[in-house]
Amino acid sequence: MTLETRTLVIIPAYNEADSITAVLDAVRAEAPTCDVVVVNDGSADATPALVRAHGVPLLSLPCNLGYARALQTGLRYALERGYGTVVFFDADNQHDARDIGRLTDALAREGADLVIGSRFVDPAHRRATRHSPLGRRIGMWFFSMTTQWASGRRIYDTTSGFKALRASAARELLRVRFVDFHAELLVYMLLLGYRIHEEPIVVRERASGQSMYSLISTFTYPLQTLLLLVIAVVQARAFNGRRRSA
Amino acid sequence: MTVQGVIVFDLVIAALLVYVLYLLARNRMYVGYGVIWLAGLIGAAVLVTIEPVQALFTRAIGAVFPASALAMAAFGFIILLLIYFSVQVTVLADRVTQLSQHIALQELRREQEAASAPPRDPAPPAP
């Protein structure tokens, strides 16, 4: 395997002791050629001990920095080690590790810089999500539409935590202080001219652990996302302006 | 404001000034924040005590009564200070992020180097 095609799977984990072992087993079995690193985002449970017991490299943050900054830590590690491709994979066992290969293949096949494991791009999958709570579906539609408004391109699944990206695109993600790493990241990259592709995937329902979205965030998250999109547009335009003048 | 009111206000400001200076002397307040508090307190004392300044300020901001002008000044000062502290907290949070990421990357690097290093020869027995 050449340096350019080395792939690193980054798994951010916060209090995921119930699922992390199963996730690592699955990734090892289904993506044996990929390297893996877990970013422990200040977990208070046995997550770091379980990862160490598994023999997987562990980046242990001394305090909880949040999802985006945990991923950025993994990105720094990937770029320091010269990986050509990076995959973000959630630690809650909702994703199928067999899809890692599909996402990295899609990077080359579609000539994309970033591939999103998308639950909604395929109409059949969209129909399968009709059993989801109405509030969540409205939220997904809202984020999809606001992303389109901000970038001019419809992204069906803006909140997927399963993504594959090239190192060149990964480098871009370290220059900005992202908060959410979902819609804001997509808008920023689209406005900078990066190519994004959505690859259909199916996710399992979370069996254990706690979602990072609380009841309060159900109301504050849409507002925060709107603000983040505005900031992403301003930052991307400023960056493009500097690039043109340079 | 009555003379009694001005005296009470100045006494309160003097007490706060002493408290801020005490915190600065004990290194319990960063000098940069101390300067802002001292400037704010002295400014408030000047506004309340010197009547022509108060009248000028009241006219300048378009208030009718000096009391409303003072309330507006206090409100503006508090809002500015809160924004300033939000910025400072953000700067500190960014530094904590950088530090935490650095620690995590260094620790893993050290662990991997220790794991890949050849085992050391046992020390020769003491004569």
Interface residues (C-beta under 8 A of the other chain):
Chain A: V37 V39 P57 L58 L59 S60 L61 P62 C63 L65 R69 Q72 T73 R76 Y77 E80 R177
Chain B: D94 V96 T97 S100 Q101 I103 A104 L105 E107 L108 Q112
